[in-house]
């Protein structure tokens, strides 16, 4: 209990640059999902989920539609998923997930940030073992007891459940995301305020002074890289 999940983009300021980055992120993800599993959201659960999340984050419909239309019109763009494990200041760690059409460009951009912050990249697995790979679903209007009863009834396993303010948050294995959402929807038609597959640190650390300043600068610079989709870290902010 007590994981206190933080919504991925809660801290993104809605400046012009941040909006452009957000729109680009969703355009790529939606295109990728439509290309892999089909352009009809009714038969492509991953695409439907992305569209719902994009609309909640006020991504314009034309951005969403253009990404899907690319697939329908035969435009062939190739994006590759890439994950980088980084060591920051003062024992901090980062996992950076990217969706890119040019891995060399992405690696160069990340290495430039590391050089400026005097930090380094780790080998595959050097950081990720300190994180849990989970799906996270958050909603209001249903109690933990009601959720647990329905999940047991539907034979759906979860890893954890907690309540933060009025928000009930369920944690499970990534492959169980849609089963968990379906079970919750059987209880009541709710709006999912959190609907993510994430990396959550098993333990968090606190930074102060110069280490904290370097961490913040590093986090901001990584977030400004166009190919970066998600950044996870182990720092309590």
Backbone as JSON, one array per atom type, in Angstrom:
{
  "sequence": "XXXXXXXXXXXXXXXXXXXXXXXXXXXXXXXXXXXXXXXXXXXXXXXXXXXXXXXXXXXXXXXXXXXXXXXXXXXXXXXXXXXXXXXXXXXXXXXXXXXXXXXXXXXXXXXXXXXXXXXXXXXXXXXXXXXXXXXXXXXXXXXXXXXXXXXXXXXXXXXXXXXXXXXXXXXXXXXXXXXXXXXXXXXXXXXXXXXXXXXXXXXXXXXXXXXXXXXXXXXXXXXXXXXXXXXXXXXXX",
  "N": [[0.83, -1.21, 0.0], [0.23, 2.37, -0.23], [1.63, 3.49, -2.43], [1.28, 5.86, -3.72], [0.81, 6.95, -6.39], [1.88, 9.02, -9.07], [0.42, 11.02, -11.49], [1.33, 10.83, -14.87], [1.68, 13.18, -16.54], [1.12, 15.31, -14.93], [2.64, 17.44, -14.09], [3.29, 18.9, -16.29], [3.52, 21.98, -17.77], [1.16, 24.01, -19.46], [2.32, 25.34, -21.72], [3.13, 26.73, -24.96], [5.22, 25.23, -26.11], [5.21, 22.92, -24.53], [2.67, 21.93, -25.08], [2.93, 21.37, -27.81], [4.81, 19.29, -27.66], [3.33, 17.39, -26.22], [1.22, 16.91, -28.02], [2.64, 15.83, -30.16], [3.67, 13.51, -28.98], [1.3, 11.99, -28.5], [0.35, 11.78, -31.14], [2.28, 10.15, -32.34], [2.08, 7.81, -30.75], [-0.6, 7.06, -31.18], [-0.63, 6.68, -33.97], [1.18, 4.53, -34.11], [-0.18, 2.53, -32.64], [-2.49, 2.24, -34.19], [-1.38, 1.38, -36.59], [-0.28, -1.09, -35.88], [-2.39, -2.63, -34.8], [-4.79, -2.03, -36.08], [-7.18, 0.39, -37.35], [-9.67, 0.86, -36.27], [-11.16, 1.9, -33.41], [-13.04, 0.46, -31.95], [-12.41, -2.19, -32.23], [-9.83, -2.25, -31.5], [-8.36, -2.17, -28.7], [-6.15, -0.93, -27.51], [-5.74, 1.34, -29.09], [-8.19, 2.65, -28.66], [-7.97, 3.26, -25.95], [-5.78, 5.03, -25.98], [-6.84, 7.15, -27.48], [-8.9, 8.01, -25.79], [-7.4, 8.89, -23.58], [-5.91, 10.91, -24.78], [-7.9, 12.77, -25.46], [-8.74, 13.51, -22.92], [-6.55, 14.95, -22.14], [-6.83, 17.11, -23.65], [-5.99, 17.07, -26.3], [-6.27, 18.1, -29.6], [-8.92, 17.06, -31.82], [-8.28, 16.89, -34.52], [-5.58, 16.31, -34.55], [-5.56, 13.72, -33.54], [-7.16, 12.42, -35.48], [-5.67, 12.81, -37.81], [-3.42, 11.27, -37.32], [-4.48, 8.68, -37.36], [-5.54, 8.67, -39.95], [-3.22, 8.67, -41.45], [-2.42, 6.02, -41.4], [-4.6, 4.79, -42.67], [-4.34, 5.89, -45.2], [-2.08, 4.75, -46.13], [0.43, 5.72, -45.51], [3.7, 5.11, -44.55], [5.37, 5.04, -41.73], [8.06, 4.35, -39.62], [8.42, 3.61, -36.35], [10.4, 3.09, -33.51], [10.47, 1.5, -30.38], [12.28, 2.44, -27.53], [14.26, 2.06, -24.61], [15.98, 3.68, -22.01], [18.32, 3.54, -19.39], [19.3, 5.44, -16.73], [21.76, 7.01, -14.63], [21.47, 9.42, -12.2], [22.24, 12.41, -10.25], [23.38, 12.06, -6.82], [22.51, 9.42, -6.19], [20.17, 9.14, -7.56], [17.94, 7.76, -10.04], [16.93, 7.14, -13.43], [14.44, 6.07, -15.73], [13.99, 6.16, -19.08], [11.68, 6.3, -21.58], [11.31, 5.97, -25.04], [9.97, 6.81, -28.28], [10.86, 6.49, -31.43], [12.0, 7.47, -34.72], [14.55, 7.45, -35.42], [17.1, 6.1, -34.01], [19.78, 6.7, -33.49], [19.8, 9.5, -33.45], [18.22, 9.94, -31.19], [19.7, 8.71, -29.09], [22.0, 10.3, -29.19], [20.95, 12.78, -28.41], [20.16, 12.23, -25.78], [22.61, 11.54, -24.62], [23.89, 13.99, -24.82], [22.53, 15.47, -22.9], [23.31, 14.05, -20.6], [26.07, 14.54, -20.6], [26.12, 17.3, -20.15], [25.09, 17.41, -17.61], [26.84, 15.94, -16.19], [26.4, 13.21, -15.68], [25.53, 9.7, -16.1], [24.91, 6.95, -18.43], [23.37, 3.82, -17.87], [23.81, 0.22, -18.15], [21.57, -2.13, -19.77], [19.08, -3.13, -17.58], [20.41, -2.31, -15.32], [19.2, -0.35, -13.84], [16.43, -0.79, -13.99], [15.69, -2.98, -12.42], [15.14, -1.94, -9.99], [12.64, -0.96, -10.08], [9.05, -1.35, -10.33], [7.1, -2.78, -12.85], [4.06, -1.87, -13.82], [0.48, -1.81, -14.33], [-1.73, 0.92, -13.87], [-4.73, 2.02, -12.56], [-7.03, 4.54, -11.97], [-9.85, 5.99, -10.31], [-13.02, 7.5, -9.39], [-15.76, 7.26, -7.03], [-16.28, 4.59, -6.47], [-15.86, 2.18, -3.97], [-13.02, 0.65, -2.27], [-13.73, -1.87, -1.26], [-15.95, -2.61, -2.84], [-14.7, -2.76, -5.33], [-12.77, -4.81, -4.91], [-14.45, -7.0, -4.38], [-15.72, -7.32, -6.87], [-13.55, -7.82, -8.55], [-12.65, -10.24, -7.51], [-14.89, -11.78, -8.08], [-14.79, -11.76, -10.86], [-12.48, -13.11, -11.24], [-9.98, -11.77, -11.44], [-6.71, -10.91, -10.98], [-4.92, -8.67, -8.83], [-2.27, -6.44, -7.83], [-2.11, -4.48, -5.9], [-4.13, -2.14, -4.04], [-5.37, 1.08, -3.31], [-6.55, 4.04, -1.6], [-6.52, 7.4, -2.32], [-7.15, 10.49, -1.22], [-10.16, 11.13, -2.73], [-9.81, 9.27, -4.63], [-9.72, 6.07, -5.93], [-7.25, 3.68, -6.42], [-5.93, 1.2, -8.43], [-3.54, -1.35, -8.78], [-1.86, -3.44, -11.06], [-0.7, -6.27, -13.05], [0.84, -5.42, -16.16], [-0.34, -6.73, -18.43], [-2.86, -7.2, -17.56], [-4.39, -4.95, -17.64], [-6.71, -4.24, -19.24], [-8.57, -6.15, -18.42], [-8.88, -5.48, -15.74], [-9.98, -2.88, -15.96], [-12.37, -3.51, -17.27], [-13.69, -5.07, -15.35], [-14.07, -3.17, -13.34], [-15.74, -1.39, -14.68], [-18.01, -2.94, -14.82], [-19.15, -2.6, -12.37], [-19.85, 0.09, -12.2], [-20.38, 2.83, -14.38], [-17.65, 4.56, -14.9], [-15.33, 7.33, -15.09], [-12.05, 6.97, -16.04], [-9.53, 8.3, -14.34], [-6.87, 7.86, -14.06], [-4.97, 5.9, -16.18], [-2.76, 3.95, -17.02], [0.32, 2.36, -18.05], [3.14, 1.78, -16.32], [6.42, 2.52, -14.87], [7.29, 2.12, -11.61], [9.15, 3.3, -8.91], [10.67, 1.15, -6.5], [11.66, 2.1, -4.15], [11.95, 5.44, -2.93], [14.03, 8.37, -3.02], [15.38, 11.29, -1.35], [16.54, 14.39, -2.46], [18.83, 17.12, -2.02], [20.09, 20.52, -2.15], [22.84, 20.99, -4.38], [22.66, 18.55, -5.74], [19.89, 18.23, -6.05], [19.28, 20.41, -7.69], [20.72, 19.74, -10.02], [19.42, 17.37, -10.67], [16.81, 18.33, -11.25], [17.37, 19.94, -13.47], [18.35, 18.05, -15.26], [16.11, 16.38, -15.56], [14.28, 18.16, -16.75], [15.62, 18.77, -19.17], [15.73, 16.26, -20.4], [13.02, 15.82, -20.78], [12.49, 17.67, -22.72], [13.4, 16.58, -25.05], [12.37, 15.54, -28.17], [11.76, 12.87, -28.89], [11.32, 11.55, -26.53], [9.03, 9.83, -24.58], [8.12, 8.98, -22.03], [9.19, 9.6, -18.69], [10.59, 8.18, -15.9], [11.45, 8.25, -12.45], [13.26, 8.04, -9.32], [12.99, 9.95, -7.35], [11.78, 11.78, -4.63], [9.61, 14.38, -4.86]],
  "CA": [[0.0, 0.0, 0.0], [0.92, 3.64, -0.1], [2.54, 3.77, -3.54], [1.09, 7.29, -4.03], [1.12, 7.11, -7.82], [1.81, 10.37, -9.6], [-0.01, 11.01, -12.88], [2.51, 11.05, -15.71], [1.88, 14.5, -17.1], [0.5, 16.28, -14.04], [3.49, 18.6, -13.88], [3.58, 19.58, -17.55], [2.87, 23.27, -17.93], [0.52, 24.08, -20.76], [2.92, 26.35, -22.59], [3.07, 26.34, -26.36], [6.2, 24.17, -26.36], [4.76, 21.7, -23.87], [1.52, 21.43, -25.84], [3.45, 20.77, -29.04], [5.42, 18.01, -27.29], [2.25, 16.49, -25.86], [0.51, 16.53, -29.24], [3.54, 14.97, -30.92], [3.7, 12.22, -28.28], [0.08, 11.24, -28.77], [0.27, 11.49, -32.57], [3.12, 8.98, -32.6], [1.54, 6.63, -30.08], [-1.84, 6.69, -31.85], [-0.24, 6.12, -35.26], [1.8, 3.23, -33.86], [-1.21, 1.58, -32.22], [-3.36, 2.0, -35.34], [-0.62, 0.62, -37.58], [-0.03, -2.45, -35.4], [-3.57, -3.4, -34.42], [-5.98, -1.64, -36.83], [-7.6, 1.78, -37.17], [-11.0, 0.95, -35.67], [-11.04, 1.85, -31.94], [-13.96, -0.52, -31.38], [-11.78, -3.51, -32.26], [-8.44, -2.04, -31.1], [-8.48, -1.63, -27.33], [-5.02, -0.05, -27.24], [-6.03, 2.6, -29.77], [-9.3, 3.3, -27.96], [-7.43, 3.79, -24.69], [-4.96, 6.2, -26.3], [-7.73, 8.24, -27.9], [-9.58, 8.51, -24.58], [-6.43, 9.64, -22.79], [-5.56, 12.12, -25.53], [-9.01, 13.72, -25.33], [-8.71, 14.04, -21.55], [-5.46, 15.91, -22.06], [-7.2, 18.21, -24.55], [-5.35, 16.98, -27.61], [-7.3, 18.37, -30.61], [-9.39, 15.9, -32.58], [-7.63, 16.79, -35.83], [-4.3, 15.63, -34.32], [-5.89, 12.3, -33.41], [-7.67, 11.91, -36.76], [-4.58, 12.8, -38.8], [-2.55, 10.12, -37.02], [-5.18, 7.48, -37.84], [-5.66, 8.77, -41.41], [-1.94, 8.29, -42.04], [-2.44, 4.57, -41.58], [-5.61, 4.48, -43.68], [-3.88, 6.33, -46.52], [-0.91, 3.97, -46.52], [1.7, 6.33, -45.12], [4.47, 4.13, -43.78], [6.39, 5.58, -40.85], [8.54, 3.3, -38.73], [8.88, 4.08, -35.05], [10.98, 2.03, -32.68], [10.45, 1.77, -28.94], [13.61, 2.31, -26.93], [14.28, 2.41, -23.18], [17.33, 3.99, -21.54], [18.43, 3.54, -17.93], [20.28, 6.49, -16.45], [22.12, 7.32, -13.25], [21.52, 10.85, -11.97], [23.02, 12.83, -9.09], [22.98, 11.7, -5.46], [21.83, 8.13, -6.1], [18.92, 9.14, -8.32], [17.93, 6.95, -11.26], [15.9, 7.47, -14.41], [14.12, 5.21, -16.86], [13.47, 7.05, -20.12], [11.08, 5.55, -22.68], [11.26, 6.78, -26.26], [9.39, 6.29, -29.52], [11.7, 7.26, -32.35], [12.26, 6.98, -36.08], [15.99, 7.55, -35.61], [17.68, 5.76, -32.71], [21.05, 7.42, -33.34], [19.47, 10.87, -33.05], [17.71, 9.9, -29.82], [20.82, 8.42, -28.2], [22.86, 11.49, -29.17], [20.28, 13.81, -27.62], [20.21, 11.84, -24.37], [24.0, 11.64, -24.19], [24.2, 15.41, -24.67], [22.01, 15.85, -21.57], [24.16, 13.42, -19.58], [27.35, 15.26, -20.58], [25.92, 18.62, -19.54], [24.77, 17.23, -16.19], [27.91, 15.1, -15.61], [25.79, 11.96, -15.23], [25.9, 8.64, -17.04], [23.94, 5.96, -18.85], [23.64, 2.48, -17.37], [23.52, -0.91, -19.02], [20.2, -2.64, -19.67], [18.84, -3.86, -16.34], [21.16, -1.75, -14.19], [18.28, 0.5, -13.08], [15.04, -1.25, -14.04], [15.39, -3.94, -11.35], [14.72, -1.16, -8.82], [11.3, -0.46, -10.39], [7.98, -2.29, -10.63], [6.4, -2.52, -14.1], [2.68, -2.09, -13.42], [-0.61, -0.98, -14.85], [-2.35, 1.7, -12.8], [-6.05, 2.52, -12.92], [-7.58, 5.37, -10.9], [-11.22, 6.41, -10.58], [-13.77, 7.94, -8.21], [-17.16, 6.83, -6.94], [-16.4, 3.17, -6.12], [-15.0, 1.91, -2.82], [-12.08, -0.46, -2.38], [-14.44, -3.13, -1.0], [-16.74, -2.93, -4.03], [-13.76, -3.15, -6.39], [-12.19, -6.11, -4.58], [-15.49, -8.03, -4.56], [-15.95, -7.54, -8.3], [-12.35, -8.44, -9.11], [-12.67, -11.65, -7.09], [-15.98, -12.4, -8.84], [-14.35, -11.91, -12.25], [-11.21, -13.85, -11.21], [-8.94, -10.88, -11.93], [-5.71, -10.68, -9.94], [-4.29, -7.35, -8.76], [-1.09, -6.4, -6.97], [-2.33, -3.56, -4.78], [-5.23, -1.18, -4.17], [-5.31, 2.1, -2.27], [-7.4, 5.22, -1.79], [-5.82, 8.66, -2.09], [-8.25, 11.46, -1.24], [-11.37, 10.43, -3.18], [-9.43, 8.47, -5.78], [-9.36, 4.66, -5.71], [-6.19, 3.35, -7.37], [-5.68, -0.24, -8.51], [-2.27, -1.7, -9.44], [-1.86, -4.83, -11.53], [0.26, -6.59, -14.09], [0.51, -4.68, -17.4], [-1.21, -7.49, -19.33], [-4.21, -7.29, -16.98], [-5.0, -3.61, -17.64], [-8.07, -4.19, -19.8], [-9.44, -6.97, -17.57], [-9.17, -4.68, -14.54], [-10.91, -1.81, -16.34], [-13.66, -4.11, -17.59], [-14.32, -5.46, -14.1], [-14.51, -1.95, -12.66], [-16.88, -0.85, -15.43], [-19.18, -3.75, -14.51], [-19.75, -2.08, -11.13], [-20.39, 1.42, -12.43], [-19.76, 3.53, -15.5], [-16.81, 5.6, -14.33], [-14.28, 7.92, -15.91], [-10.75, 6.58, -15.49], [-8.67, 9.47, -14.25], [-5.54, 7.32, -14.31], [-5.06, 4.73, -17.05], [-1.37, 3.96, -17.47], [1.28, 1.28, -17.79], [4.23, 2.62, -15.83], [7.5, 1.99, -14.04], [7.2, 2.79, -10.31], [10.32, 2.92, -8.1], [10.37, 0.39, -5.28], [11.99, 3.02, -3.06], [12.25, 6.79, -3.37], [15.05, 9.07, -2.26], [15.23, 12.74, -1.27], [17.74, 15.12, -2.83], [18.9, 18.51, -1.56], [21.22, 21.3, -2.61], [23.28, 20.91, -5.78], [22.13, 17.33, -6.34], [18.5, 18.49, -6.43], [19.3, 21.32, -8.84], [21.16, 18.98, -11.2], [18.33, 16.46, -11.0], [15.73, 19.08, -11.91], [17.84, 20.36, -14.8], [18.42, 16.84, -16.08], [14.73, 15.95, -15.84], [13.71, 19.11, -17.71], [16.29, 18.63, -20.46], [15.27, 15.0, -20.99], [11.62, 15.99, -21.18], [12.44, 18.53, -23.9], [13.78, 15.8, -26.23], [11.12, 15.22, -28.88], [11.49, 11.43, -28.96], [11.05, 11.02, -25.19], [7.6, 9.67, -24.3], [7.89, 8.88, -20.58], [10.34, 9.64, -17.81], [10.34, 7.71, -14.54], [12.61, 8.44, -11.59], [13.08, 7.58, -7.93], [13.18, 11.1, -6.46], [10.6, 12.36, -3.99], [9.56, 15.83, -5.16]],
  "C": [[0.87, 1.26, 0.0], [1.89, 3.96, -1.22], [2.44, 5.23, -3.98], [1.49, 7.6, -5.48], [0.94, 8.56, -8.26], [1.45, 10.3, -11.08], [1.11, 11.52, -13.76], [2.72, 12.51, -16.1], [1.33, 15.61, -16.2], [1.31, 17.55, -13.92], [3.8, 19.37, -15.16], [2.8, 20.9, -17.62], [2.33, 23.39, -19.34], [1.03, 25.27, -21.57], [2.82, 25.86, -24.02], [4.0, 25.18, -26.66], [5.74, 22.86, -25.75], [3.57, 21.09, -24.6], [1.99, 20.74, -27.11], [4.06, 19.41, -28.77], [4.35, 16.98, -26.97], [1.51, 16.0, -27.09], [1.34, 15.56, -30.07], [3.6, 13.57, -30.31], [2.49, 11.38, -28.62], [-0.06, 10.88, -30.24], [1.08, 10.25, -32.91], [2.52, 7.71, -32.0], [0.28, 6.12, -30.78], [-1.55, 6.07, -33.21], [0.3, 4.71, -35.08], [0.76, 2.18, -33.51], [-2.14, 1.23, -33.38], [-2.67, 1.15, -36.4], [-0.48, -0.84, -37.17], [-1.31, -3.27, -35.27], [-4.86, -3.0, -35.15], [-6.49, -0.26, -36.43], [-8.98, 1.95, -36.54], [-10.87, 0.83, -34.16], [-11.93, 0.8, -31.3], [-13.37, -1.93, -31.35], [-10.29, -3.44, -31.86], [-8.44, -1.36, -29.74], [-7.36, -0.66, -27.0], [-5.24, 1.33, -27.87], [-7.15, 3.36, -29.06], [-8.82, 3.96, -26.67], [-6.61, 5.05, -24.94], [-5.82, 7.4, -26.69], [-8.44, 8.85, -26.7], [-8.64, 9.37, -23.74], [-6.06, 10.95, -23.47], [-6.65, 13.19, -25.38], [-9.04, 14.33, -23.93], [-7.64, 15.1, -21.39], [-5.6, 17.02, -23.09], [-6.36, 18.25, -25.83], [-6.43, 17.17, -28.67], [-7.65, 17.15, -31.43], [-8.67, 15.76, -33.91], [-6.25, 16.14, -35.71], [-4.52, 14.12, -34.27], [-6.28, 11.71, -34.76], [-6.57, 11.83, -37.81], [-3.67, 11.6, -38.58], [-3.17, 8.83, -37.54], [-5.27, 7.49, -39.36], [-4.36, 8.43, -42.12], [-1.91, 6.8, -42.35], [-3.41, 4.19, -42.69], [-5.14, 4.84, -45.09], [-2.6, 5.64, -46.97], [0.43, 4.61, -46.23], [2.46, 5.37, -44.21], [5.6, 4.82, -43.02], [6.79, 4.48, -39.87], [9.09, 3.91, -37.45], [9.35, 2.88, -34.22], [10.91, 2.44, -31.22], [11.85, 1.53, -28.37], [13.54, 2.76, -25.48], [15.73, 2.6, -22.75], [17.31, 4.1, -20.02], [19.6, 4.44, -17.54], [20.53, 6.62, -14.95], [22.25, 8.84, -13.12], [22.34, 11.18, -10.74], [22.49, 12.24, -7.78], [22.23, 10.39, -5.33], [20.49, 8.09, -6.82], [19.06, 8.29, -9.57], [16.77, 7.39, -12.14], [15.68, 6.27, -15.33], [13.42, 6.1, -17.89], [12.97, 6.2, -21.29], [10.9, 6.47, -23.88], [10.51, 6.04, -27.36], [10.02, 7.11, -30.62], [11.79, 6.63, -33.73], [13.75, 7.07, -36.41], [16.7, 7.34, -34.27], [18.97, 6.53, -32.46], [20.82, 8.86, -32.88], [19.04, 10.91, -31.58], [18.83, 9.68, -28.82], [21.73, 9.64, -28.07], [22.27, 12.58, -28.3], [20.34, 13.5, -26.13], [21.63, 11.96, -23.83], [24.44, 13.09, -24.0], [23.72, 15.93, -23.32], [22.91, 15.3, -20.48], [25.5, 14.14, -19.47], [27.22, 16.61, -19.87], [25.67, 18.52, -18.03], [25.81, 16.38, -15.46], [27.34, 13.85, -14.96], [26.04, 10.91, -16.3], [24.74, 7.69, -17.33], [24.35, 4.59, -18.31], [23.35, 1.42, -18.41], [22.07, -1.35, -18.82], [20.06, -3.48, -18.4], [19.52, -3.27, -15.12], [20.3, -0.86, -13.3], [16.91, -0.14, -12.95], [14.7, -2.25, -12.95], [14.92, -3.24, -10.08], [13.3, -0.6, -8.99], [10.32, -1.61, -10.59], [7.29, -1.85, -11.92], [4.93, -2.88, -13.88], [1.71, -1.32, -14.31], [-1.26, -0.3, -13.65], [-3.66, 2.27, -13.31], [-6.61, 3.29, -11.73], [-8.94, 5.92, -11.27], [-11.88, 6.85, -9.27], [-15.15, 7.31, -8.21], [-17.36, 5.36, -6.64], [-15.42, 2.89, -4.98], [-14.06, 0.74, -3.09], [-12.8, -1.8, -2.22], [-15.24, -3.56, -2.22], [-15.84, -3.44, -5.16], [-13.22, -4.55, -6.14], [-13.21, -7.24, -4.78], [-15.7, -8.36, -6.03], [-14.74, -8.22, -8.95], [-12.27, -9.92, -8.74], [-13.73, -12.42, -7.9], [-15.56, -12.69, -10.27], [-13.02, -12.66, -12.36], [-10.07, -13.04, -11.84], [-7.98, -10.6, -10.79], [-5.2, -9.23, -9.99], [-3.11, -7.44, -7.8], [-1.33, -5.55, -5.74], [-3.56, -2.71, -5.08], [-5.12, -0.19, -3.03], [-6.28, 3.21, -2.6], [-6.59, 6.44, -1.42], [-6.82, 9.79, -2.29], [-9.52, 10.71, -1.65], [-11.08, 9.45, -4.3], [-9.06, 7.04, -5.35], [-8.39, 4.26, -6.81], [-5.9, 1.85, -7.28], [-4.39, -0.46, -9.3], [-2.34, -3.16, -9.86], [-0.74, -5.07, -12.51], [-0.13, -5.87, -15.38], [-0.46, -5.42, -18.31], [-2.65, -7.58, -18.82], [-4.95, -5.96, -17.01], [-6.44, -3.64, -18.09], [-9.04, -5.04, -18.99], [-9.83, -6.21, -16.3], [-10.18, -3.6, -14.85], [-12.32, -2.37, -16.61], [-14.41, -4.51, -16.32], [-14.86, -4.24, -13.35], [-15.74, -1.36, -13.35], [-18.14, -1.67, -15.21], [-19.91, -3.24, -13.27], [-20.5, -0.79, -11.43], [-19.66, 2.04, -13.61], [-18.97, 4.72, -14.96], [-15.84, 6.15, -15.37], [-12.95, 7.57, -15.26], [-9.81, 7.76, -15.52], [-7.2, 9.1, -14.38], [-5.71, 6.04, -15.09], [-3.7, 4.59, -17.72], [-0.71, 2.6, -17.27], [2.6, 1.98, -17.51], [5.33, 1.82, -15.14], [7.48, 2.79, -12.74], [8.38, 2.35, -9.45], [9.9, 2.17, -6.83], [10.68, 1.21, -4.04], [12.32, 4.38, -3.64], [13.32, 7.41, -2.47], [14.74, 10.56, -2.26], [16.57, 13.39, -1.6], [17.67, 16.54, -2.29], [20.06, 19.2, -2.26], [21.54, 21.13, -4.08], [22.74, 19.67, -6.47], [20.7, 17.54, -6.84], [18.44, 19.4, -7.66], [19.7, 20.6, -10.12], [20.06, 18.02, -11.64], [17.22, 17.18, -11.75], [16.12, 19.49, -13.32], [17.87, 19.17, -15.75], [17.03, 16.38, -16.49], [14.09, 16.85, -16.89], [14.31, 18.93, -19.09], [15.89, 17.32, -21.16], [13.86, 15.14, -21.53], [11.5, 16.83, -22.45], [12.86, 17.79, -25.18], [12.51, 15.28, -26.89], [10.76, 13.74, -28.82], [11.13, 10.82, -27.61], [9.54, 11.0, -24.92], [7.31, 9.7, -22.8], [9.21, 8.94, -19.84], [9.91, 9.18, -16.42], [11.6, 7.89, -13.71], [12.25, 8.06, -10.16], [13.19, 8.7, -6.9], [11.84, 11.6, -5.93], [10.64, 13.86, -4.21], [8.43, 16.48, -4.37]]
}
